[in-house]
């Protein structure tokens, strides 16, 4: 399967650019043939489903891509690096993305062919 964005396509004047929802919708439009409106709704639906799962406290695993994990951080004392003043950092949840070994391998060796 070919990537939606071939390697050189997201390069803008020597630096990488960010792939946006609009870019994803356009890629769905080009590759699948849905209308632009249907493509945008599809991308939004997938993102919304991922967001809702994370808000419910679930991890989201996308095979051959990676996993979104939630971690709880406990309260701790931090220090302002500029002033040295100590402050309490409240307990919170953080979102972590862990790339799959397949994605890591493709990014590292530049291979976009199916494994």
C-alpha positions as CSV (number, residue, x, y, z in Angstrom):
1,X,0.0,0.0,0.0
2,X,1.4,3.4,-1.0
3,X,1.4,6.2,1.6
4,X,-1.1,8.9,1.4
5,X,1.7,11.5,1.4
6,X,4.8,10.3,-0.5
7,X,8.1,11.3,1.0
8,X,8.7,14.5,-1.0
9,X,5.2,15.7,-1.0
10,X,5.1,17.2,2.5
11,X,8.4,19.1,2.1
12,X,8.1,22.9,1.7
13,X,11.1,24.9,0.8
14,X,13.6,22.7,2.5
15,X,11.7,22.2,5.7
16,X,8.9,19.8,6.8
17,X,5.5,21.1,7.1
18,X,2.6,19.9,9.3
19,X,0.0,17.6,7.8
20,X,-3.4,19.1,8.7
21,X,-7.0,17.7,8.8
22,X,-7.5,19.4,5.5
23,X,-4.6,17.6,4.0
24,X,-5.9,14.3,5.3
25,X,-9.4,15.0,3.9
26,X,-7.9,15.9,0.5
27,X,-5.9,12.6,0.5
28,X,-9.0,10.6,1.2
29,X,-10.8,12.5,-1.6
30,X,-8.0,11.7,-4.1
31,X,-7.4,8.1,-3.0
32,X,-10.9,6.8,-2.2
33,X,-13.0,9.0,-4.4
34,X,-15.5,10.2,-1.8
35,X,-16.7,13.8,-2.3
36,X,-14.6,16.5,-0.5
37,X,-17.4,16.9,2.0
38,X,-17.7,13.2,2.7
39,X,-13.9,12.9,3.0
40,X,-13.9,15.7,5.5
41,X,-16.7,14.1,7.5
42,X,-14.8,10.7,7.5
43,X,-11.6,12.3,8.8
44,X,-13.5,14.2,11.5
45,X,-15.4,11.0,12.5
46,X,-12.2,9.1,13.0
47,X,-10.5,11.9,15.0
48,X,-13.7,12.2,17.1
49,X,-13.8,8.5,17.8
50,X,-10.2,8.5,19.0
51,X,-10.8,11.6,21.1
52,X,-13.9,10.1,22.8
53,X,-12.1,6.9,23.6
54,X,-9.2,8.8,25.2
55,X,-11.7,10.9,27.2
56,X,-13.3,7.6,28.5
57,X,-9.8,6.6,29.7
58,X,-9.2,4.0,27.1
59,X,-6.0,3.5,25.2
60,X,-6.2,3.6,21.4
61,X,-4.2,1.2,19.3
62,X,-3.9,1.6,15.6
63,X,-2.3,-1.5,14.1
64,X,1.0,-0.8,12.2
65,X,0.8,2.8,13.4
66,X,1.0,3.1,17.1
67,X,-0.8,3.5,20.4
68,X,-2.1,6.5,22.3
69,X,-1.7,5.9,26.0
70,X,-2.8,7.9,29.1
71,X,-0.6,8.1,32.1
72,X,-1.3,9.6,35.4
73,X,1.4,11.8,36.9
74,X,1.4,12.4,40.7
75,X,1.8,15.7,42.4
76,X,5.4,16.9,42.7
77,X,7.6,19.9,43.5
78,X,9.0,21.7,40.5
79,X,11.4,24.6,40.2
80,X,11.1,27.6,37.9
81,X,14.4,27.4,35.9
82,X,14.7,31.1,35.5
83,X,14.0,32.2,39.1
84,X,14.7,29.0,41.1
85,X,11.3,29.4,42.9
86,X,9.8,26.1,43.9
87,X,6.2,25.4,43.0
88,X,3.8,22.4,43.4
89,X,2.9,20.8,40.1
90,X,-0.7,19.3,40.5
91,X,-1.5,15.7,39.6
92,X,-2.6,15.3,36.0
93,X,-3.0,13.0,33.1
94,X,-0.8,13.1,30.1
95,X,-1.2,11.7,26.7
96,X,1.6,9.6,25.2
97,X,2.0,8.3,21.6
98,X,4.1,5.2,21.2
99,X,4.9,4.4,17.6
100,X,4.6,0.8,16.5
101,X,7.8,-1.0,15.5
102,X,6.6,-1.1,11.9
103,X,6.1,2.7,11.8
104,X,9.5,3.3,13.5
105,X,11.2,1.0,11.0
106,X,9.6,2.7,8.1
107,X,10.5,6.2,9.4
108,X,14.1,5.1,10.2
109,X,14.9,3.4,6.9
110,X,12.7,5.4,4.6
111,X,10.8,2.4,3.4
112,X,7.2,2.9,2.7
113,X,6.5,-0.6,1.2
114,X,4.2,-3.0,3.1
115,X,6.0,-5.2,5.6
